[in-house]
Amino acid sequence: FNRANEVPVILTRHGYGYDRKTRRWFPPTATGQPGVRPVPGKDGLWSSDHASDPLSGVFDAWVAHVVLDHKGDLPAAVSQWKKDHPQNAQEGHQEADGGPAAGGPHVTPDPMAALGQWFVTDEQVQQMKDTRLIWRDIIAASHLSVWSAPGNGGKTTLARFAAGELAQAGHKVLFFQEDASAGDLPALHRHAKLHGYQLLNSTLTGSAPEDQIKVLRTLARDGADLAEFVLFFDTLKKYTDLMSKGGARAFFNLMRALTQRGAAPVLLGHTNKHKGLDGKLIFEGVGDVRNDVDELFYIEATDKDAAGVVTLTMKPDKWRCQVREATFLLDTNTMLVSPSDEVVDVAGIVGRQRQMERDTAVIVAVRHALRHGGLHIVKLTEQVSRDTAIGFKAVRAVIDRYASDDVADADALWIKTYMRINNVIHVSLPPRAAP
C-alpha cells in the first residue's frame, strides 16, 4: 500500500492544508503552527505534533488510510485492500486482530521511528531563536502564555506593570479585568488611562465574560488583524472551567486562534494552595492546560521586608522560545513596581524563612547558650537538646543548617571554627550578633 500511495494525497483528500513557509501540513482542526511533516531520514514515515489530529504521532500512508479513509476501522481497511488488490493479500499486511497475516514476515519495530516524534529538530530550534520577544524576555509576539501564582501573589500587579510598558512601547494592550471588586475598578481604570492601555470589564455593562468570548471568537473567525495586540485576562478561571477538559479545550483553542491572528494572550492563573513534594508551585487546573500554552511562568513572592518591599521572581516552567527569569520589586506603600538588576532566588528565600519558623525553638536556645561565648559543638548540642526536649540528632541538624565557617556570611546564624588540635569544632555567634 505504501508503495502505491503517498501521504500528501491522502492528507489533501481529507482537508489538510499546506503551509509553504514552513513546508508543513496541518489538519482542519489545527489552531497552532503547522506540525505535520515527514520524519527526517525515514522514507515514508511522517509525524504530527497536533494533539487534535487523529494522526497525532508517527504514521505512514497505510496508517493515514486506515485512520482517515476508514475512521480507524482496521478490519474494514484490510478487507477493502484485499478486495481491490487480491494479489497483495498475503504480502504481510496487518490482519483484523492486529497481528501479521498468516505466512507474512514479522516486522521488527524501529525504536528511532517510534520515538521520532520527540526528536528536537533544527527547525524547532531556529523557530525558538527567531521568535520576537516584546517585553523583558518574558512575553513573545503571537505566543500564548500563563502567569500563575497563589492568591494575592502579585499576578495582577506585574500584569499591570507589563501592560503599561507595552502600551508605552506602541503595542495595543487590552486588559480584561474580571477578578476585581467594584471598589478596585476606579484605581485600575486610572492606571490604565495613565499608562495608555484599555481596561475591559463585563460587569459594568451588565454582561458576562462569555459575551467577550463570543466577540473574540468572531474576530478570530473573520480574520481580524491582531498584530501588536497583547491581551491580558485576569483571571483565567473567570473565562473557563479549568477542572473541565472540555471547557478548557474550547477556550484554549480560541486563544490559539487569536495567536494565529497575531495576538499575544497572557492568562493570569492560580496555583494550588499547597506546593508539590519538590517544594515547587503547581498550576491549578487540568494537566492539558500546560500542554496548550507556549510559556508557563510561576511567580514566587517574599513577605514584606522592613521597608514594605516585596520581591517577586517570575520563573519559566515551560517555554517555546528563549524567555528568562526576571525579578521585580514591589513597594507596597506606593504599589510601584521596579525591575531588579539581578534575579533573586525567591523560592530559596521563602523556603529558608519557612524552615526557620519550624526551627525557632532550637534557634532561640542555641543563641541563648552562646550568649557568653562559644562552645564545643557536642556540648552545645547536648545543652540545647536538654533545654528544648528535642532529640540530639534533630538539634545537631539545625545547628549545621545555619552554620558557616565564613564570618562574612550574612546568612549564617553562627560560626563554626575547626580546631586542628583533636579535630574540635567550636561554635560561636558571629561578631555582628554577639552581645
N, C-alpha and C positions, 0 to 999 in steps of 0.2 A: 504493500500500500504506500509506504513512504517513498519508494522509487517512482511511483506513478503520480504522486500528489505533492503539491507544495503548500507550506503553511500559509503564506500570504494570500493565496487564492481562497483558502478556507476562511481566513480572517475577514477578507473583503466581503465574502458572501454573507457574513453574519454582522455586518455593520461596523466592523473595526475601522478606525481611522488611522491615517499615516501622517506623522509629523516630519516634514522634510528637514527641519533644522536639527533635530536630534537623531533623525533616521530611525525612529522607533514607532511602534504601533500602540494603539490604546483602545480599550473596549468602549462600547457606548455608555457604560456606567461610570467611566473614569471621571474623577474630579481633580486629580493631581497631575503631575508631569507624566508624559508618555513613558511607559515602563515595560512594553512587550518587545523583546529583541532576541536575535539569535545568540546562543551561548558561544563566546569566542573559542575557536579551536575545536568545536564539537559539531561537525556537519550534521545537519538535520535536527539538532536539539535547540529548543527555544526556551525562554524564561519570561515569566510575567510577574512584576512586582505589585500588581494591583490586588488588594485584598478582596475587592468586589468582583474581580474577574473570575469566571468559572474555570479558567485555565491557570489560575494563580499557582506559581511554582514552575517546575520544569516539565516540558511536554514536547511531543513531536507531532508530525502530521496525523498519525493514527490516533493519538490521544485527542487532538483537536477535533478530529472527525467524530470520535465517539461522544465527546462531551457536547459539542455544538450541533452536529448534524443529527445525533440520536439522543440528545439530552442525558448523556451519561449511561444509556442502556447498552451495556457491553454485549449481551447476548444478541440483541437486535442488530447491532453493528456487525458482529461476526457473521450472523445469518445472512444479512444482506450482501456482505462481501463474498461469501461462499456462493451465493446465488448468482451474483454478477460475474464472478471470476472462479469458476469451479476448478480450473487448472491450478489455482494457487491455494486451494482449500487446505492442503496439507503442508504448507511451507512455514510452519512454525507460528501461525497466528494464535492469539490467545483464545481459549475456549470460554464458554459462559461461566465456568466455575473459576476463572481467573488463572488457571494453570496452563502449561503448554499443551498444544494439540498432540494427540496420540502420534508417536513417531517423530514429533518435532524436536528440534535441537533445544537444549537447555541454555538459556541466556543468562550469563553471569552479570549481576548488576555492577555498574560502574560507579564507584564512590564519588569520583570527581564530578560526574554528571549529576548525581543525586544531590550533591551539596553545592553545585554550581550557582544556584540562585542567590547564595550569600557571599559569593566572591566579590571583593571590593575591586571595582574596575577603574581604569584610567579616566573614563568619562565621569564617573561619580566623584572622583577626587577633584577633577577640573571644575566640575559644576560647583562644588563647595568653595573653591578658590574664587570663582567668578561671581558668586553671589554678592550683591551690593548691600553692605551694612549701612543703615541710615541713622542709627542712634547708638553711640557709645559701645559699639561692638556687641550689642545685645539684641536690637531689632533689625531684621533683614527685610529688604523690599520683597513683596509678594510671598512672604513666609507667614505661616500660622504658628503663633506661639502662645504658651500658657505660662503665667506667673502665679506660683502657688505659695501660700503662706498660711499660718494659723490665723484665727480671727484677731483683728487689730494688730496684725503683724507687719504692716507697712505697705501692703499691696497698692491701695488707693493713693497713698501719699507719693510713692515712687511713680505710679502711673500718671498722676497729675504733673509731676515734675517733668517726666518724659514728654507728655503731651505739649507742655509749654515750650520746651526746647525744640521739638519737632515742628511746631507751628511757626516759631521764630525762624526756623531754617527753610521755611517755604512749603512745608507739607500741609495737606488738607487733613486736619485732625478732627474726628468725631468721637466724643466721649459719651458712650451710652451708660448712664448712671441710673441703675435701678435698685441699688442697695442702700441709698442714703435716706435718712428721715427728712420730713418736710422742713425741719428746723435747720438741717445742714445744707439744703439746696441753695439758699442765698449766698453763703460763703463760697460754695463750689462754683456758682454762676459768676461771682466776682472774679475768682481766679481764672476761669475760662475766658472771660471777657478781657481781662488784663493781659493774658498771655496769647490771645489770638486763636483759640480753638473753640469749637462749638460743643456745648453741653446738651445732651438729649435726655428726656425723661418722659415716660409714658403716663405716669400718674397725673401730672399736671394737666394733661389733655383729656383725662377720663378714658384713656385707652389702656393697653397692656403690652408687655414685651412681645407677645405673639403678633401684634399688629406691626411692630417694627420688623419682625422676621418676615412677614409677608411682603413688605416693601423691598427688603434686601433680596428676597428670593426673586422678585420681579426684576430688580436691577441686574442680578446675575444672569437671569434667563434671557433678558433682552439685550445683553451685550454692552452694558454701561461701561464707560471708560473710568476705571477707578485707580489709574496710575497716580502715584503720590498720595493716595489716601491711606491714613492709618486709623484703624477703628479699635477703640478700647471698649471692652464690655465688662462692666462691674455690677454684679458678679456673674460668673458663668452659670451658677445654679439657678439664677433668675430666668435663664433662657432655655434650659433643658434639664431633664431629669438625669443626672449623672449616674444614677444607680440603675438606669434602664438602658440596655444596649441599643434597643430600637430607637428610643428618643434621642439618645446621644449620637447615634449614627446619622440620623437625618440632619441634625444641627451641624455636625462637623462636615457633612457633605456640602452644606450651604457655605460654611466658612472656606472650604477648599475651593468652591466655585468662585468665591469673591477674590481669592488669591489669583485665580486664573484671569481675572479682570484687572489685576494689578494691585489690589489692596493688600495691606498688611494687618490682619486682625490680631489683637492682643487680648487674650482672655484671662481675667483675674479669677483664680480659683482658690479653694480652701484645701488645707491638708487635714489629715486625720488628727484627732485630739492627741493620740499617743504616737510616738515615734516607733520605728521598726527596731528589731533586735540589734541592728548595726548602729543605732543612735541617729539615723537619718529621718528626715521628714518623709511622709508618704502622701501622695496625691489622693484626694477624696473623690472617688468615682471608680467606674469600671476600668479594667485594665486596657480596654480598647482605646480609651482616650489618649493614653501615652503614645500609642501607635499612630494615631491620626494627626498628630501635630509635628511640626518641623523642629521646634525648640521648646523645651520644658525647663523653666527656671524655678528653683526653690529660693525663698527669701528667708534668711535667718536674721534675727534681731536680738540685740543685747538688751538688758534692762537699762533704764536711765542712769547715767552717771551723776556725779555730784553737781554738775553744771546743767543737768537736764537734757543731755545729748544721748541719743540712741544711735547705735551703729548698725547699719543694715548691709548685709552682703548678699548679692544675687549670684547664685551658683548654678551653672547649667547642668542638668541631669541627662538631657538628650539634646542632640544638635545635628543639623544637616548643613551647617556652614561654620565658619571659623569665629564663633562667638567666644566671649571671655567672661571670667568672673569680674565683678565690679563691686566696690564698696561705697556707700553713701552715708553721710552724717545728717541726722535729723535733729534739729534744735526744737524740742517740744515747747519751749517758751514762745517761739515765733512761728513754729511749724514750717520753717525754711529748710530746704534740702540743699546740701552741697556735696559734690563728688569728692571722694578721698583719693589722694595720690597713690596710696598703697592698698592692696587687697588685704582685708583683715579676716582672720580665721574666726568668724563669729561663732561657728558651731563649737570650736575648741574652747572659746571663752565661756560660752554658756554651759558647756559640759563641765568645765572646771568649777564654775560657780555652783552648779547643782551638786557636784561632788563635795565641795567644801561645806555646803549646807548639811549634807549627810555626815560629814566628818567633824562637825562643830564641837562636839563634846571632847573628842581627843585633841583637837587643835587648841582649845582653851586650856586643857590640862597640861599639854606639852609646854605651852608658853608660861604657864604658872610654875612648872617645875624648873624652867630655865631662867627664871627671873633674877636669880642671884648668881648665875654663871653657868658655864657649860657642864655637861655630864657625859660619861661613858654611855654609848648608845644602848647597851644591855641594861644598865642601871636605870636609864631614863625610861625605857620600855616597861620594865618591871614596875617602876613607881607609878607611871600613868595607868598601867593595867589595874593596879590596886585601887587607884583613886577613882577610876571610871567603871570598874567591874566589867571591863571589856577584855577579851582574850588577848594573850601576849602576841600572837601572830597578827591579829587584826590591828592592834596598836602599832606594831612594827611596820605594817604595810602603809599606814597613814603617815608615819614619820618619814619613810622612804619616799612617799608620793610628793611631799612638799619640801624635800631637802635638796640642796645643791652644794657643790664644792667651790662654787664661784661666788664670792662676796658681792659681786656686781649684778648678780642675777635678781632682777626686780620681782620675779615671780616666786622666788624661794621664801618660805616662811622661817626657815632656819638653815644653818650652815653645817655641813659635815666636814670635819677635818681628819684626814687619815694620818695617824702616827706610825712611823716606820718601826718604832720600838714596840714589839709584841702585837703589831698589826691592829692597834686600837683605833676605833672610830669615835671621835669626840663630836658632840652636837652642841651648838650654841645658837643664840639668837643673832641675826645679822646686826651690824653696828647701828643701822637706822632704827631697829626695833628694840635694842637693848635699853633697859631702864637707866 
